[in-house]
Amino acid sequence: MPSRSYYIYALKDPRNNPVLPFYIGKGTGTRAWDHTASVDETAKGRRIAEIVASKHEVVTTILADGLTEVQALKLESELISSFGTEQTGGFLTNTVIPSGKPNATRSDMKVPSGVQEKASIGLTLLKDAVVELAKANPKGITNADTAKALGLQSSYGGGAKDYLSYSILGLLMDDGKILRDDRLGRGKHISLTK
């Protein structure tokens, strides 16, 4: 069975000249137009509402199509990184930056433009995968289960290391999406989302 074809789209604000994107996304079917058909309370939704209230229409542009999901994710990540989000001084309303405060970096550490957005997109995908894994296993998942099932285990420094999945589980607990429930077994985590 052939895989679905994905595309990359931009939502643009016609009130500006030049007409620049305020949101970049990937999708299939009518995804690019769903945002304007059902406006939400996000920054993107508020911008759409402002455009419509000013008697204009959002310009929806397909930037690339016929992509695999992996190709679409890579291109979406690159475009968001290139344009930047409002949180990082860019102009996209995409909310890909982790909500927590970044740890202080060394004074001589150079952080290239776009790397936070790329990391955030990757982290969002990892978190979604862990929640999906937890939903599929109502008896709970351990950190080791997560690391092994998702290929996140490392042999760095010898032995099996599960630190990345442990951090992701911790972030999901902070987000209120995963709960540690030792009644199911030591170190078991369950999904709190439906």
N, C-alpha and C positions, 0 to 999 in steps of 0.2 A: 504494500500500500504506500503510495507516494506521500511524503510529508507535506504539510500545509505550506503555502507560500506566504511569506511575511513581507511587509513593507515598512518603510520609515516615512513619517509624516511630520509636517510642521504646522502649527497654528500660528497665524500671523495677525498683527494688529494693523488694520487699514488706516487708522487715524494718524499714523506716523509716516514720514517720508524720509528715507526709504521704508518700505513695509518690511519690518523685521519680525522674525519668529519670537513668540513669547513662550512656546512650549514645543518640545520635540518628543515624539513617541514612536513606538513600534506597534504594529497590529496586523490583524487579518480582517476580512469582511468590512464592516462599517465602522470599525473602531475609531478611525480618524474623525468621523462625523458624530459619534456618540457623545462627545464632550459638549457639543453645542446643542444637541437634542435633549440632554439631561444635565443641566448645570449643577455642579456640586458647590460645596462651601470652601474649597481649596483656593489658593492664590490664583490658580489657573481659572477656576470657576468664577471668581470675582472679576478677573480681567474680561472673561467672556461676557459677563453681565454688564460691565461698563461699556463694552463695545456695542452690545445690542441696545442698551439704554441711550446711546448717542446716535441711534438710527443708522448704524453700520452693520456689516456682516463680517464675521470672522473669515479670514482667507485660509482655507485648508489646502495644503500643497503636499502631494506625494513626492518625496525626494528620491526614493529608490524603491523598486518592487521586485518581486520574483526572488526574494531572499530566503535562505534557511533561517531558522530561529537563531542559530549561533551567529550567522552573518549579521542579522538584524540587531542582535544585542551588542555586537562589537561596534557597528556603525552608530547606533543610538548613543552608546557610551562616548565615542569619539566626538560626536556632534555636541552633546551636552557639555563635554569637557572643553571643547573649542569655544562655544558661545558663553559658557559659564552660567551659573545660577545667580539669582538675586542675592543669595546668602554669601556668595563669594565675589561680588562685585560685577557679575555678568548681568544679563537681562532675561534669562529664562525663569519661568515660574516653577519649573520642575523642582520637586523636593526630594533630592537624592542625598543630601548631606545628612549624616547621622545626627540625631537630635541632641546627643550628649555633647558636652564641651570637649574639644580635642585636647589631648594631653599636651603640655608644654613641650616644645621641641628644643633641641640644642640651639644656641644662638647662631651657630655657623651652619645649621641645617637649611638646605635649600629645598623648598617644596614647589615642584613644577606646577604651573597652572593646569588644572584639570585632573590631577591625580586624586584629589579628595572625591570628586564626582565619580571617577572610575571605581574607586574603592567602595564607595557607598552603593553603587549599582550592584557590584559583586556581593557585598554584604547583604543587600536586600534579597538577592536571589538565594544566597545560602540560608538566610533566616526562613524564607518561604519554604525551602526544601526541608529544613528541620521540622517546621510546623506540620508540613504534609506527612513526614515520616511519623511524627507523634500521633497525628490523627489516625493513621493507618494501623497503629499499635496501641489500642486502648489499655493494654496491661502495662504500658509505660516503656520508655527507652532510656538506656543509660548513656553516659558520655561515650563509653567505648562502643556501644551499639551504633551511635550516631557517626563516630569517626570511621568505623569500619564500613558501614552501609553507604556512606557518601564519599568514601575514598579520601578522607581528610587526615588519615593517620600518617605520621612522619617517622622516619627512623633517624632523624637528626640527633647526633650525639650518642647513638646506640639505643636499642630498645624501641618499643612502640610509644610514640608520643601523641597524646590526644588534646593538646592545649587549644588548638583552634576551635574544635567542636565544643570544648568546655566554655570558651569565651562566648561562642554563639548562643549556647544554652543560657548562659548568664545574661546576655543582652536580651534574649527573649523573655526571661523571667522579669527583668527590669521593665520590659514593654507590656507585661501582663498577658502574654500569649502562651507561656509555658509555666507549669507549676511543678516543683519537686514534690513528689508524694512517696515518702519512704514506706507507707503502708503497703504499697505494691511491691516493695523490694528495695533494698538499699540503693540509693542513687537513681531511682526511677523518676522520669519526668513525663508528664502528660500534657496534652494540648488543652488550652482553655478556650480555643476558638471553635466555632462550629463549621 
